[in-house]
Amino acid sequence: MTTVVSQDLLPVVVRQDTAVVVTRESGETVVVRQSAAPAVVVTRGIPGPAGPLGPPGPAGGATLIPVGATPLSGHSAVALGADGALQPADCTQAAHRGAVLGVVANAYAAGADAVVSNNIPLEHAGWSWAVGPVFLGAAGVLTQALPVGAKFSQVVGHAVSATRVLIDVQPPVNIA
């Protein structure tokens, strides 16, 4: 038997030409060396060539989910519908309570795979936030004042400047 310990990053090749047989005969241990067919054991293989690159995935904190029948506007909040597809999140719809997943930075057509982000900073030059919480509004709109008819209140982020929101969806709060 041959034991090799190596910390090299290169492959280690061991050549073995003999075998050791250990037996017990009449209560005594007998060690016999026997010729064996030459064997080569590679203990660490050489890395092969790199495979082809796959398609780029979403950024950290993001998930790809199919869009439902309604197209999505960019920089809007989204909810998971009963059909497992995305739709614009809406605080005036009781069914969206607990279904809000995050925000999409881009617009998406019906049936496309959308990147839903949460726990990330999001910037948009067209925003003019006051520093403070940002809520889910109606039809996916982000707002700092709840619309009339809201069934629940849900913080979806925190404005840290006029054009930057840290997206961080919080649990919804029921409105009596």
ZAGUFI-669472 format. One record per atom (N, C-alpha, C): residue number from 1; residue in three letters; atom name; x, y, z. Coordinates in Angstrom, 3 decimals. Atoms other than C-alpha are relative to their C-alpha. Layout:
<sites>
NUM_ALA_CA_X_Y_Z
...
</sites>
This chain:
<sites>
1_MET_N_0.858_-1.168_0.000
1_MET_CA_0.000_0.000_0.000
1_MET_C_0.902_1.228_0.000
2_THR_N_-0.757_-1.242_0.062
2_THR_CA_1.257_3.501_-0.764
2_THR_C_-0.914_1.139_0.431
3_THR_N_0.753_-1.168_-0.434
3_THR_CA_0.062_6.607_1.055
3_THR_C_0.808_1.230_-0.362
4_VAL_N_-0.682_-1.228_0.405
4_VAL_CA_0.919_10.020_-0.353
4_VAL_C_-0.781_1.169_0.558
5_VAL_N_0.611_-1.228_-0.480
5_VAL_CA_0.224_13.309_1.354
5_VAL_C_0.728_1.135_-0.687
6_SER_N_-0.614_-1.101_0.730
6_SER_CA_0.815_16.433_-0.710
6_SER_C_-0.817_1.257_0.189
7_GLN_N_0.684_-1.279_-0.081
7_GLN_CA_-0.006_20.094_-0.282
7_GLN_C_0.249_0.820_-1.263
8_ASP_N_-0.230_-0.691_1.266
8_ASP_CA_1.113_21.000_-3.797
8_ASP_C_-1.317_0.195_-0.718
9_LEU_N_1.185_-0.229_0.811
9_LEU_CA_-1.462_22.490_-6.138
9_LEU_C_0.091_-0.759_-1.317
10_LEU_N_-0.187_0.748_1.240
10_LEU_CA_-0.016_20.372_-8.958
10_LEU_C_-0.478_-1.432_0.195
11_PRO_N_0.426_1.392_-0.137
11_PRO_CA_-1.234_16.858_-9.721
11_PRO_C_1.119_-0.870_0.577
12_VAL_N_-0.955_0.929_-0.584
12_VAL_CA_0.451_14.053_-7.792
12_VAL_C_-0.256_-1.364_-0.636
13_VAL_N_0.118_1.315_0.617
13_VAL_CA_1.130_10.761_-9.593
13_VAL_C_0.838_-0.969_0.809
14_VAL_N_-0.691_1.030_-0.772
14_VAL_CA_2.070_7.649_-7.639
14_VAL_C_0.066_-1.250_-0.863
15_ARG_N_-0.161_1.240_0.767
15_ARG_CA_3.493_4.566_-9.357
15_ARG_C_0.230_-1.127_0.995
16_GLN_N_-0.087_1.114_-0.925
16_GLN_CA_3.058_1.263_-7.590
16_GLN_C_0.265_-1.271_-0.801
17_ASP_N_-0.373_1.220_0.710
17_ASP_CA_4.834_-1.908_-8.768
17_ASP_C_-0.103_-1.237_0.871
18_THR_N_0.083_1.170_-0.873
18_THR_CA_4.458_-4.149_-5.721
18_THR_C_-1.224_0.114_0.881
19_ALA_N_1.125_0.046_-0.920
19_ALA_CA_1.678_-5.212_-3.419
19_ALA_C_0.474_-0.657_1.277
20_VAL_N_-0.318_0.597_-1.294
20_VAL_CA_1.882_-6.097_0.255
20_VAL_C_-1.237_-0.763_0.454
21_VAL_N_1.086_0.831_-0.500
21_VAL_CA_-0.212_-8.937_1.586
21_VAL_C_0.338_-0.352_1.443
22_VAL_N_-0.195_0.312_-1.417
22_VAL_CA_-0.631_-9.361_5.339
22_VAL_C_-0.995_-1.102_0.360
23_THR_N_0.856_1.122_-0.402
23_THR_CA_-1.933_-12.696_6.673
23_THR_C_0.399_-0.452_1.389
24_ARG_N_-0.325_0.619_-1.290
24_ARG_CA_-2.050_-14.607_9.943
24_ARG_C_0.080_-1.502_-0.235
25_GLU_N_-0.197_1.437_0.119
25_GLU_CA_-0.627_-18.118_9.956
25_GLU_C_0.436_-0.535_1.357
26_SER_N_-0.297_0.629_-1.296
26_SER_CA_-0.633_-20.214_13.137
26_SER_C_0.224_1.043_1.083
27_GLY_N_-0.092_-1.016_-1.041
27_GLY_CA_-1.160_-17.091_15.267
27_GLY_C_1.051_1.058_-0.250
28_GLU_N_-1.029_-1.002_0.282
28_GLU_CA_1.706_-15.166_13.666
28_GLU_C_-0.400_0.819_-1.225
29_THR_N_0.263_-0.876_1.132
29_THR_CA_1.459_-12.193_11.329
29_THR_C_1.101_-0.168_-1.024
30_VAL_N_-0.956_0.195_1.083
30_VAL_CA_3.139_-12.787_7.976
30_VAL_C_-0.234_1.097_-1.033
31_VAL_N_0.078_-1.045_1.024
31_VAL_CA_3.922_-9.949_5.553
31_VAL_C_0.731_-0.516_-1.224
32_VAL_N_-0.578_0.498_1.239
32_VAL_CA_4.553_-10.987_1.977
32_VAL_C_-0.098_1.096_-1.051
33_ARG_N_0.008_-0.938_1.136
33_ARG_CA_5.587_-8.682_-0.863
33_ARG_C_-0.189_-0.809_-1.260
34_GLN_N_0.245_0.691_1.248
34_GLN_CA_4.240_-9.750_-4.190
34_GLN_C_0.103_0.999_-1.135
35_SER_N_-0.015_-0.845_1.184
35_SER_CA_4.837_-8.406_-7.627
35_SER_C_-1.443_0.195_-0.437
36_ALA_N_1.351_-0.307_0.466
36_ALA_CA_1.762_-6.716_-8.973
36_ALA_C_0.103_0.681_-1.348
37_ALA_N_0.015_-0.720_1.269
37_ALA_CA_0.774_-5.343_-12.303
37_ALA_C_0.208_1.478_0.314
38_PRO_N_-0.242_-1.428_-0.275
38_PRO_CA_2.082_-1.775_-12.492
38_PRO_C_-1.312_0.776_-0.025
39_ALA_N_1.205_-0.832_-0.081
39_ALA_CA_-0.582_0.721_-11.458
39_ALA_C_0.428_1.443_0.201
40_VAL_N_-0.242_-1.439_-0.171
40_VAL_CA_-0.628_4.494_-11.689
40_VAL_C_-1.265_0.592_0.590
41_VAL_N_1.128_-0.624_-0.671
41_VAL_CA_-2.865_6.401_-9.311
41_VAL_C_0.215_1.504_-0.019
42_VAL_N_-0.068_-1.464_-0.006
42_VAL_CA_-3.528_10.106_-9.850
42_VAL_C_-0.874_0.463_1.147
43_THR_N_0.748_-0.416_-1.183
43_THR_CA_-4.526_11.637_-6.552
43_THR_C_-0.644_1.361_-0.156
44_ARG_N_0.621_-1.294_0.261
44_ARG_CA_-5.344_15.070_-7.893
44_ARG_C_0.089_0.244_-1.494
45_GLY_N_0.013_-0.169_1.440
45_GLY_CA_-6.401_15.632_-11.482
45_GLY_C_0.352_1.412_-0.438
46_ILE_N_-0.307_-1.296_0.590
46_ILE_CA_-5.380_18.438_-13.758
46_ILE_C_-1.322_0.645_-0.405
47_PRO_N_1.258_-0.646_0.381
47_PRO_CA_-8.185_21.017_-14.186
47_PRO_C_-0.152_0.046_-1.514
48_GLY_N_0.292_-0.062_1.425
48_GLY_CA_-9.842_20.898_-17.586
48_GLY_C_-0.222_1.436_-0.440
49_PRO_N_0.225_-1.356_0.495
49_PRO_CA_-10.570_23.870_-19.793
49_PRO_C_-1.309_0.570_0.553
50_ALA_N_1.204_-0.657_-0.489
50_ALA_CA_-13.152_26.413_-18.670
50_ALA_C_-1.143_-0.230_-0.987
51_GLY_N_1.175_0.186_0.843
51_GLY_CA_-16.653_25.808_-19.970
51_GLY_C_-0.526_1.338_-0.498
52_PRO_N_0.559_-1.248_0.525
52_PRO_CA_-18.733_28.347_-21.853
52_PRO_C_-0.745_0.760_1.098
53_LEU_N_0.703_-0.820_-0.968
53_LEU_CA_-20.168_31.250_-19.883
53_LEU_C_-1.501_-0.110_-0.220
54_GLY_N_1.452_0.022_0.088
54_GLY_CA_-23.848_31.085_-19.100
54_GLY_C_-0.541_1.412_-0.136
55_PRO_N_0.579_-1.348_0.113
55_PRO_CA_-26.276_33.968_-19.478
55_PRO_C_0.159_0.744_1.321
56_PRO_N_-0.165_-0.746_-1.253
56_PRO_CA_-25.806_36.775_-16.958
56_PRO_C_-1.271_-0.084_0.842
57_GLY_N_1.137_0.061_-0.914
57_GLY_CA_-28.028_36.502_-13.924
57_GLY_C_-0.270_1.366_0.601
58_PRO_N_0.323_-1.274_-0.634
58_PRO_CA_-29.627_39.224_-11.850
58_PRO_C_1.042_0.359_1.044
59_ALA_N_-0.919_-0.472_-1.039
59_ALA_CA_-27.635_41.327_-9.407
59_ALA_C_-0.387_-0.620_1.334
60_GLY_N_0.289_0.516_-1.331
60_GLY_CA_-27.386_40.243_-5.784
60_GLY_C_-1.247_0.653_0.578
61_GLY_N_1.227_-0.527_-0.574
61_GLY_CA_-30.648_40.674_-3.886
61_GLY_C_-1.137_0.068_-1.002
62_ALA_N_1.026_-0.056_1.037
62_ALA_CA_-32.659_40.188_-7.100
62_ALA_C_-0.437_-1.412_-0.381
63_THR_N_0.567_1.276_0.404
63_THR_CA_-34.875_37.393_-8.427
63_THR_C_-0.695_0.169_-1.344
64_LEU_N_0.709_-0.023_1.283
64_LEU_CA_-36.186_36.572_-11.933
64_LEU_C_-1.350_-0.694_0.155
65_ILE_N_1.354_0.543_-0.108
65_ILE_CA_-39.969_36.048_-12.019
65_ILE_C_-0.776_0.436_-1.242
66_PRO_N_0.763_-0.387_1.196
66_PRO_CA_-42.338_36.006_-15.035
66_PRO_C_-1.053_1.065_0.306
67_VAL_N_1.000_-1.064_-0.107
67_VAL_CA_-44.598_39.025_-15.596
67_VAL_C_-1.339_-0.561_-0.463
68_GLY_N_1.349_0.441_0.361
68_GLY_CA_-48.351_38.405_-15.733
68_GLY_C_-0.524_0.753_-1.212
69_ALA_N_0.649_-0.599_1.170
69_ALA_CA_-50.837_39.856_-18.228
69_ALA_C_0.174_1.514_-0.082
70_THR_N_-0.150_-1.455_-0.011
70_THR_CA_-50.244_43.478_-17.165
70_THR_C_1.475_0.369_-0.063
71_PRO_N_-1.400_-0.438_0.053
71_PRO_CA_-46.961_45.090_-18.274
71_PRO_C_0.371_0.778_1.268
72_LEU_N_-0.474_-0.690_-1.205
72_LEU_CA_-44.835_46.566_-15.468
72_LEU_C_0.773_1.257_-0.372
73_SER_N_-0.757_-1.235_0.177
73_SER_CA_-43.564_50.135_-15.309
73_SER_C_1.287_-0.089_0.801
74_GLY_N_-1.261_-0.030_-0.740
74_GLY_CA_-39.992_50.756_-14.236
74_GLY_C_-0.140_0.761_1.305
75_HIS_N_-0.023_-0.631_-1.319
75_HIS_CA_-39.258_51.827_-10.649
75_HIS_C_-1.359_-0.120_0.694
76_SER_N_1.289_0.221_-0.646
76_SER_CA_-42.514_50.303_-9.420
76_SER_C_0.050_-1.260_0.859
77_ALA_N_0.090_1.158_-0.899
77_ALA_CA_-43.467_47.839_-6.683
77_ALA_C_-0.823_-1.092_-0.674
78_VAL_N_0.691_1.129_0.610
78_VAL_CA_-44.633_44.373_-7.687
78_VAL_C_-0.435_-1.012_1.059
79_ALA_N_0.533_1.037_-0.875
79_ALA_CA_-46.684_41.625_-6.079
79_ALA_C_-0.119_-1.292_-0.799
80_LEU_N_0.179_1.306_0.627
80_LEU_CA_-46.989_37.924_-6.797
80_LEU_C_-1.485_-0.314_-0.011
81_GLY_N_1.423_0.312_0.138
81_GLY_CA_-50.442_37.102_-8.151
81_GLY_C_-0.288_-1.455_0.314
82_ALA_N_0.421_1.374_-0.285
82_ALA_CA_-52.422_33.928_-7.488
82_ALA_C_0.496_-0.969_-1.059
83_ASP_N_-0.493_0.842_1.091
83_ASP_CA_-51.161_32.622_-10.859
83_ASP_C_1.515_-0.178_0.026
84_GLY_N_-1.455_0.122_-0.119
84_GLY_CA_-47.514_32.906_-9.714
84_GLY_C_0.761_0.970_-0.871
85_ALA_N_-0.649_-0.999_0.851
85_ALA_CA_-46.802_35.828_-12.054
85_ALA_C_-0.052_1.368_0.678
86_LEU_N_-0.073_-1.345_-0.574
86_LEU_CA_-45.916_39.432_-11.254
86_LEU_C_-1.106_0.891_-0.523
87_GLN_N_0.937_-1.046_0.377
87_GLN_CA_-48.382_42.277_-11.292
87_GLN_C_0.337_1.243_0.809
88_PRO_N_-0.264_-1.205_-0.789
88_PRO_CA_-48.230_45.893_-10.135
88_PRO_C_-0.613_-0.148_1.395
89_ALA_N_0.503_0.092_-1.376
89_ALA_CA_-48.557_45.891_-6.333
89_ALA_C_-0.909_1.192_0.273
90_ASP_N_0.988_-1.056_-0.229
90_ASP_CA_-51.451_47.941_-4.970
90_ASP_C_-0.514_-0.082_1.427
91_CYS_N_0.445_-0.001_-1.393
91_CYS_CA_-52.212_48.944_-1.370
91_CYS_C_-1.508_0.147_0.133
92_THR_N_1.462_-0.065_-0.059
92_THR_CA_-55.886_49.401_-2.282
92_THR_C_-0.631_-1.357_-0.294
93_GLN_N_0.466_1.360_0.275
93_GLN_CA_-56.176_45.683_-3.123
93_GLN_C_0.364_-0.909_1.177
94_ALA_N_-0.253_0.844_-1.181
94_ALA_CA_-56.556_43.482_-0.031
94_ALA_C_0.793_-1.262_-0.360
95_ALA_N_-0.700_1.218_0.421
95_ALA_CA_-55.252_40.489_-2.031
95_ALA_C_1.514_0.197_-0.084
96_HIS_N_-1.446_-0.257_0.102
96_HIS_CA_-51.829_42.175_-2.280
96_HIS_C_0.673_0.090_1.369
97_ARG_N_-0.560_-0.019_-1.357
97_ARG_CA_-51.414_42.288_1.502
97_ARG_C_0.816_-1.271_0.194
98_GLY_N_-0.892_1.152_-0.187
98_GLY_CA_-48.418_39.998_2.116
98_GLY_C_0.548_-0.577_-1.289
99_ALA_N_-0.462_0.542_1.286
99_ALA_CA_-47.771_39.438_-1.615
99_ALA_C_1.047_0.883_-0.678
100_VAL_N_-0.968_-0.916_0.606
100_VAL_CA_-45.407_42.372_-2.285
100_VAL_C_1.398_-0.606_0.115
101_LEU_N_-1.321_0.627_0.037
101_LEU_CA_-41.988_41.040_-3.356
101_LEU_C_1.144_0.993_-0.029
102_GLY_N_-1.091_-0.956_0.146
102_GLY_CA_-39.953_44.117_-4.196
102_GLY_C_-0.332_1.023_-1.065
103_VAL_N_0.121_-1.070_0.985
103_VAL_CA_-39.351_46.721_-6.895
103_VAL_C_0.719_-0.422_-1.276
104_VAL_N_-0.698_0.206_1.269
104_VAL_CA_-38.492_46.466_-10.594
104_VAL_C_0.611_1.336_-0.409
105_ALA_N_-0.688_-1.223_0.419
105_ALA_CA_-35.948_48.997_-11.847
105_ALA_C_-0.342_0.350_-1.442
106_ASN_N_0.282_-0.202_1.422
106_ASN_CA_-36.914_48.545_-15.518
106_ASN_C_-1.452_-0.336_-0.299
107_ALA_N_1.333_0.368_0.469
107_ALA_CA_-40.170_48.272_-17.454
107_ALA_C_0.078_-1.380_-0.650
108_TYR_N_0.044_1.340_0.574
108_TYR_CA_-41.216_44.781_-18.574
108_TYR_C_-1.332_-0.234_-0.688
109_ALA_N_1.199_0.370_0.737
109_ALA_CA_-43.713_43.494_-21.125
109_ALA_C_-0.637_-1.229_0.644
110_ALA_N_0.698_1.188_-0.493
110_ALA_CA_-46.333_40.881_-20.259
110_ALA_C_0.714_-1.255_-0.496
111_GLY_N_-0.640_1.261_0.365
111_GLY_CA_-44.782_37.393_-20.215
111_GLY_C_1.519_-0.002_0.102
112_ALA_N_-1.466_-0.066_-0.122
112_ALA_CA_-41.171_38.627_-19.860
112_ALA_C_0.427_-0.454_1.396
113_ASP_N_-0.555_0.282_-1.316
113_ASP_CA_-38.914_37.553_-16.993
113_ASP_C_0.527_1.304_0.573
114_ALA_N_-0.373_-1.276_-0.616
114_ALA_CA_-38.521_40.532_-14.656
114_ALA_C_0.977_-0.234_1.147
115_VAL_N_-0.923_0.020_-1.133
115_VAL_CA_-35.717_41.214_-12.195
115_VAL_C_-0.662_0.774_1.130
116_VAL_N_0.622_-0.614_-1.176
116_VAL_CA_-37.328_41.900_-8.814
116_VAL_C_1.086_0.200_1.043
117_SER_N_-1.068_-0.321_-0.944
117_SER_CA_-35.045_43.654_-6.360
117_SER_C_-0.550_0.311_1.384
118_ASN_N_0.279_-0.318_-1.391
118_ASN_CA_-35.096_43.908_-2.598
118_ASN_C_1.349_0.104_0.697
119_ASN_N_-1.234_-0.192_-0.770
119_ASN_CA_-32.446_45.004_-0.104
119_ASN_C_1.131_0.555_-0.859
120_ILE_N_-1.004_-0.656_0.834
120_ILE_CA_-30.644_47.180_-2.648
120_ILE_C_-0.298_1.492_-0.070
121_PRO_N_0.281_-1.413_0.279
121_PRO_CA_-30.222_50.904_-3.314
121_PRO_C_-0.489_0.149_-1.439
122_LEU_N_0.534_-0.254_1.333
122_LEU_CA_-32.192_52.202_-6.299
122_LEU_C_-0.036_1.511_-0.218
123_GLU_N_-0.048_-1.428_0.309
123_GLU_CA_-31.646_55.586_-7.965
123_GLU_C_-0.790_0.298_-1.254
124_HIS_N_0.718_-0.458_1.183
124_HIS_CA_-33.753_57.548_-10.420
124_HIS_C_0.034_1.531_0.006
125_ALA_N_-0.163_-1.454_0.077
125_ALA_CA_-33.018_61.113_-11.553
125_ALA_C_-1.339_0.732_0.045
126_GLY_N_1.314_-0.635_0.008
126_GLY_CA_-36.770_61.825_-11.889
126_GLY_C_-0.686_0.042_1.352
127_TRP_N_0.607_-0.015_-1.327
127_TRP_CA_-37.481_61.264_-8.200
127_TRP_C_0.325_1.288_0.733
128_SER_N_-0.278_-1.155_-0.875
128_SER_CA_-37.727_64.055_-5.624
128_SER_C_-0.545_-0.308_1.400
129_TRP_N_0.432_0.467_-1.311
129_TRP_CA_-38.113_62.275_-2.286
129_TRP_C_0.446_0.937_1.107
130_ALA_N_-0.456_-0.547_-1.267
130_ALA_CA_-37.967_63.744_1.191
130_ALA_C_0.628_-1.178_0.738
131_VAL_N_-0.632_1.087_-0.745
131_VAL_CA_-35.664_61.705_3.420
131_VAL_C_-1.028_-0.600_0.953
132_GLY_N_0.971_0.683_-0.856
132_GLY_CA_-37.825_59.098_5.173
132_GLY_C_-0.572_-1.224_-0.677
133_PRO_N_0.552_1.238_0.547
133_PRO_CA_-39.986_56.028_4.545
133_PRO_C_-0.703_0.230_-1.342
134_VAL_N_0.696_0.017_1.290
134_VAL_CA_-41.324_55.188_1.080
134_VAL_C_-0.974_-1.177_0.065
135_PHE_N_1.066_0.986_-0.126
135_PHE_CA_-44.628_53.297_0.930
135_PHE_C_-0.441_-0.526_-1.362
136_LEU_N_0.698_0.507_1.164
136_LEU_CA_-46.453_51.137_-1.553
136_LEU_C_-1.249_0.843_-0.196
137_GLY_N_1.217_-0.747_0.331
137_GLY_CA_-49.149_53.186_-3.304
137_GLY_C_-0.910_-0.859_-0.852
138_ALA_N_0.911_0.711_0.899
138_ALA_CA_-51.767_52.250_-5.896
138_ALA_C_0.709_-0.306_-1.308
139_ALA_N_-0.505_0.390_1.322
139_ALA_CA_-50.873_50.418_-9.135
139_ALA_C_1.524_-0.014_-0.097
140_GLY_N_-1.451_0.137_0.015
140_GLY_CA_-47.227_49.860_-8.179
140_GLY_C_0.782_1.268_0.283
141_VAL_N_-0.674_-1.284_-0.224
141_VAL_CA_-46.468_53.532_-7.519
141_VAL_C_0.616_0.030_1.396
142_LEU_N_-0.646_-0.237_-1.289
142_LEU_CA_-43.996_54.324_-4.752
142_LEU_C_-0.412_1.391_0.454
143_THR_N_0.521_-1.268_-0.497
143_THR_CA_-45.218_57.140_-2.519
143_THR_C_0.467_0.251_1.430
144_GLN_N_-0.258_-0.310_-1.405
144_GLN_CA_-44.615_58.959_0.739
144_GLN_C_-1.293_0.409_0.712
145_ALA_N_1.320_-0.262_-0.577
145_ALA_CA_-48.368_59.524_1.339
145_ALA_C_-0.961_-1.058_-0.541
146_LEU_N_0.912_1.066_0.426
146_LEU_CA_-50.891_56.677_1.267
146_LEU_C_-1.196_0.579_-0.756
147_PRO_N_1.178_-0.477_0.742
147_PRO_CA_-53.708_57.039_-1.284
147_PRO_C_-1.293_-0.277_0.768
148_VAL_N_1.330_0.246_-0.559
148_VAL_CA_-57.369_57.244_-0.318
148_VAL_C_-0.415_-1.413_-0.404
149_GLY_N_0.468_1.346_0.301
149_GLY_CA_-58.841_53.755_-0.110
149_GLY_C_1.028_-1.087_0.278
150_ALA_N_-1.026_1.005_-0.306
150_ALA_CA_-55.646_52.026_1.075
150_ALA_C_-0.540_-1.006_1.000
151_LYS_N_0.432_1.088_-0.890
151_LYS_CA_-56.406_48.656_2.705
151_LYS_C_1.095_-0.364_1.004
152_PHE_N_-1.143_0.273_-0.875
152_PHE_CA_-52.930_48.314_4.198
152_PHE_C_1.114_1.001_-0.324
153_SER_N_-1.173_-0.863_0.175
153_SER_CA_-49.739_50.315_4.638
153_SER_C_1.221_-0.903_-0.011
154_GLN_N_-1.193_0.831_0.061
154_GLN_CA_-46.409_48.845_3.628
154_GLN_C_1.196_0.844_-0.421
155_VAL_N_-1.254_-0.674_0.334
155_VAL_CA_-42.950_50.406_3.733
155_VAL_C_0.762_-0.900_-0.962
156_VAL_N_-0.782_0.768_0.975
156_VAL_CA_-41.001_49.293_0.647
156_VAL_C_1.438_0.502_-0.092
157_GLY_N_-1.366_-0.514_0.017
157_GLY_CA_-37.903_51.396_1.237
157_GLY_C_0.120_1.251_0.842
158_HIS_N_-0.292_-1.205_-0.761
158_HIS_CA_-36.301_54.419_2.800
158_HIS_C_0.772_0.955_-0.902
159_ALA_N_-0.691_-1.003_0.817
159_ALA_CA_-35.389_57.569_0.851
159_ALA_C_1.164_0.566_0.808
160_VAL_N_-1.179_-0.549_-0.671
160_VAL_CA_-31.842_58.600_1.760
160_VAL_C_0.458_1.300_-0.668
161_SER_N_-0.232_-1.267_0.686
161_SER_CA_-31.729_61.456_-0.756
161_SER_C_-1.184_0.217_-0.938
162_ALA_N_1.106_-0.309_0.908
162_ALA_CA_-34.025_63.087_-3.302
162_ALA_C_-0.131_-1.019_-1.126
163_THR_N_0.023_0.909_1.148
163_THR_CA_-33.085_60.510_-5.956
163_THR_C_0.419_-1.437_0.328
164_ARG_N_-0.494_1.337_-0.382
164_ARG_CA_-32.029_57.419_-3.980
164_ARG_C_-0.859_-0.591_1.117
165_VAL_N_0.793_0.738_-0.988
165_VAL_CA_-34.145_54.842_-2.112
165_VAL_C_0.692_-1.325_0.273
166_LEU_N_-0.484_1.332_-0.379
166_LEU_CA_-32.831_51.863_-0.186
166_LEU_C_-1.229_-0.901_0.057
167_ILE_N_1.155_0.892_0.068
167_ILE_CA_-35.341_49.185_-1.170
167_ILE_C_0.134_-1.059_1.094
168_ASP_N_0.006_0.944_-1.118
168_ASP_CA_-36.236_47.082_1.872
168_ASP_C_-1.454_-0.230_0.396
169_VAL_N_1.424_0.248_-0.210
169_VAL_CA_-39.765_45.645_1.818
169_VAL_C_-0.226_-0.508_1.417
170_GLN_N_0.365_0.339_-1.373
170_GLN_CA_-41.265_45.478_5.305
170_GLN_C_-1.381_-0.657_0.024
171_PRO_N_1.335_0.616_-0.078
171_PRO_CA_-44.349_43.543_6.492
171_PRO_C_-1.104_1.043_-0.087
172_PRO_N_1.115_-0.952_0.092
172_PRO_CA_-47.715_45.171_5.760
172_PRO_C_-0.662_0.231_1.370
173_VAL_N_0.752_-0.356_-1.210
173_VAL_CA_-49.755_46.933_8.453
173_VAL_C_-1.449_0.242_-0.436
174_ASN_N_1.427_-0.159_0.340
174_ASN_CA_-53.561_46.638_8.299
174_ASN_C_-0.500_1.374_0.393
175_ILE_N_0.638_-1.275_-0.315
175_ILE_CA_-55.574_49.844_8.182
175_ILE_C_-1.461_-0.309_0.304
176_ALA_N_1.373_0.314_-0.431
176_ALA_CA_-58.855_49.641_10.109
176_ALA_C_-1.030_0.799_-0.774
</sites>
